[in-house]
Structure formats: C-alpha cells, structure tokens
Amino acid sequence: MTSGSIGVAVIGAGMAGRAHAAGYRSAGTVFGTDSPDVRLVSIVDTNEQLAEDARRRYGFDRVDTDWRAVAEADDIDAVSVVVANHLHREIIEGLLAAGKHVLCEKPIAPTVEDAKAMAAAADRTDRVAVVGYTYRRAPGIGAVRDEIRAGNLGELIHYNGHAWYDYALDPLTPMSWRYRGGPGSGVLADTGSHMVDTAEFLCGPIVEVSGGTLLTVIRERPVPAGVTMGHERAELTGETEPVGNEDVATFTARFASGAIGTFSTSRVAHGLRNGLAFEVFGTAGSAAFDLERTGEFLFSDNSPRGEVNGQRRVIVGPEHPYIRRGVPMDAGGVGLGTGDLFVYQTRAFLDQISGGGELPPCPSFHDAVRGLEVLDAVVESALGAGVAVKVG
C-alpha cells in the first residue's frame, strides 16, 4: 500500500465488472470512517473501448488491456477478477504470485481441481483472497440467518431455493463463454452457485444431493460479429454454434442438520430478471426472501394468536444487517438495491486488507471450493439419472 491507501484495479469491464468498479468508488462512503483511502487505478479489458467507457464512468486513472500489466504495476494492491470462469486460475495465480490481494467472482473456477489449486496458491501467501458471493450481503438474507441462528425458526425442516432468470430465453442472444463448456458449466455454475451458497450460508453444509436433472432448451445460438457485453443482443455473422451446457438444473439435497432441500435454477424463466429467492421452514417458524424485493423479507413464528398468525412482511431497517450507516439515509423503509451489495462486498474486502472495519469477512477460496463440490455432485447425479451422490 502507498501511504496507507489501497490502489485497486478491476479486470473485466462488462456488466459485473462495472458493479465491482462502482463498489470501489463508493466503499469509503459507508459504515465507519476508518476505511483506508482507495485509489481507483485501472480498468482492464481486452476490449479497450469497453474499458475506456468504464474508466470514465467510474473515475479510474487508466486503462490496461492485459492483466499482466496489473500484476507488474507497483501502484496496484488489490484486484477484482471479473472475467470468464475458465480464465480465473491463470490470472488469480499470477496476481497472487505478484503480491496482489484478490477478489474473484463466483464460481472461482470451472472445476474443483482448479479451485483447489487456487486455494492452495492463496494459502502460500499472506494476501487476502476471497470470492464474490455477493448475495450474502443482502440485509434480508442476513436477517433471516440471524433468526435461524437464534433458534427462532426451531429445527429446520425444509429449504426451497430457486434462482430463476430469463436472460437466455431469447434465441437471438448471441453465443458467449456462458454457453460453452460441458454439463454443469451453464446456469448451474452461473446462478446455481449463488443459490447453493445462499442455502449453505443459512442452513449449513449440504452433505448429499439426488435427483439431479439438466435441460438444454435452446440448442444453438447465433455467433456475434464482435464483442458482446452481458446478455445483450449484438450484430451477428449469420452462423450458429451449438450450446454446450444447460439452461435449467434441478435437484434435491440433504443438509448435515437433517433438513432437506429442493432446488431449481433457470436462465430461461420467462419474465424473471433477477429471481434468486428461497423459503425456509422450521418447527417453530418460517421465512422467505426474494432478491427482486431486496428491501423486505417474510417471517412467521408462534408469537401472534393463531387466528391472526401467518407469514408477515418485514421491511428491512437499521436493526437488520448492513442498513445502519450502509446507505446514505439509513432509516427503515428507505430501500436499497443489488448494487448496494457490491459496495458492502468491496468495503469488506478492503477492510480485510487493512485489518480494520466491522463487516463480516468475504468468503474464502476454500468456501468457493466447497460450493463447487456441491455443484459437481449435482452434475454426477444428473449424469447418473438422478442417483444420490455424497458431497466432497
């Protein structure tokens, strides 16, 4: 670090990379004023025009077109890696070897073996190496976790998790890295990784999965003429390429606690843009959350009279995680969005680097390995016609 400040870079100027860039820009405005000064140094992308656009929007100093420039730069201390999954290992290992702190988007690698190698590389250094399970920062999810940990739901019985999106429903959405790879590298890795992490964050480890099913709905996609960003349409070449992975994945699970889980994830769910949600049921209560309604959650327990009892809507406020001093107007009912979660995530990452702050740490690479082991078990179950598979 230079004079107590942290120089940051974001590798990847696409949709999620911009969320990280915006997070760094705002990280010092939330929670305590003890945050280290942040220098917004570099936006990195092989598409220089895309990188320049992000640089100007978020106030970074410069553009680089190769991640190696970041590894060699003396003015960069911490790096977000927000590129295609198969590129993560080389970049992360190179950055760690160069002494950089790293925040890697989920899933950190396409295979468990790659993820374990990355975790081992992190263990060989004293650098902070974390994974971006951003939804752990949602106040509603944190509030439900607090209720579970306090025993207010009783013994957990059933968790139902779903991650439903429509970003791939349009058959003219062009081919990209998201649609290449084998079974499990599609929606299961993309949004299913968040779905599984949220479940284990709330209910503890999953020990077995069964009933795995993978479905590809759109079997080929048009080839873009140039670079694509996010899930947007693009100019096309007139050619098509086969889709190599799944649009829908479903499975059931058993937690170490004895509770059972039912799960489904889809990138072809009509009308749903950001549909990560769950319901959890215990012997003394229940709770539910939907990411499209980030400012609230549902909750029930045995305290009201039976004739008026039922799930009630709870508006998140300063008594719940992340709200107090986490938004400019930190009163109940003011509201927040998914973008705020990236601010909390980058602030937690920066606090881990500086050794200060008050936020829970970001998940480690070993947490990321754990998540990939669950997803691997789902794929093994699906390839075995739904057979039960132990995790790990």
C-alpha positions, 0 to 999 in steps of 0.5 A: 500500500502507498501511504496507507491507501489501497490502489485497486484495479478491476479486470473485466469491464462488462456488466459485473465488472462495472458493479465491482468498479462502482463498489470501489468508488463508493466503499469509503462512503459507508459504515465507519470512517476508518476505511483506508483511502482507495485509489481507483487505478485501472480498468482492464479489458481486452476490449479497450473501448469497453474499458475506456467507457468504464474508466470514465464512468467510474473515475479510474486513472487508466486503462490496461488491456492485459492483466499482466500489466496489473500484476507488474504495476507497483501502484496496484494492491488489490484486484477484482477478477471479473472475467470468464470462469475458465480464465480465473486460475491463470490470472488469480495465480499470477496476481497472487504470485505478484503480491496482489490481494484478490477478489474473484467472482463466483464460481472461482473456477470451472472445476474443483481441481482448479479451485483447489489449486487456487486455494492452495496458491492463496494459502502460500501467501499472506494476501487476502483472497476471497470470492464474490458471493455477493448475495450474502450481503443482502440485509434480508438474507442476513436477517433471516440467518440471524433468526435461524441462528437464534433458534427462532425458526426451531429445527429446520425442516425444509429449504426451497431455493430457486434462482430463476432468470430469463436472460437466455430465453431469447434465441437471438442472444448471441453465443458467449463463454456462458454457453460453452463448456460441458454439463454443469458449466451453464446456469448451474455454475452461473446462478446455481452457485449463488443459490447453493451458497445462499442455502449453505450460508443459512442452513449449513453444509449440504452433505448429499444431493439426488435427483439431479436433472439438466435441460438444454432448451435452446440448442444453438445460438447465433455467433456475434460479429464482435464483442458482446457485453452481458446478455445483450443482443449484438450484430451477428455473422449469420452462423450458429454454434451449438450450446454446450451446457444447460439452461435449467438444473434441478435437484434435491439435497440433504443438509448435515442438520437433517433438513432437506432441500429442493432446488431449481435454477433457470436462465430461461424463466420467462419474465424473471430478471433477477429471481434468486429467492428461497423459503425456509421452514422450521418447527417453530417458524418460517421465512422467505426472501426474494432478491427482486424485493431486496428491501423486505423479507417474510417471517412467521413464528408462534408469537401472534394468536393463531387466528391472526398468525401467518407469514408477515412482511418485514421491511428491512431497517437499521436493526437488520444487517448492513442498513445502519450507516450502509446507505446514505439515509439509513432509516427503515423503509428507505430501500436499497438495491443489488448494487448496494451489495457490491459496495458492502462486498468491496468495503469488506474486502478492503477492510480485510486488507487493512485489518480494520472495519466491522463487516463480516469477512468475504468468503474464502477460496476454500468456501468457493471450493466447497460450493463447487463440490456441491455443484459437481455432485449435482452434475454426477447425479444428473449424469447418473439419472438422478442417483444420490451422490455424497458431497466432497 
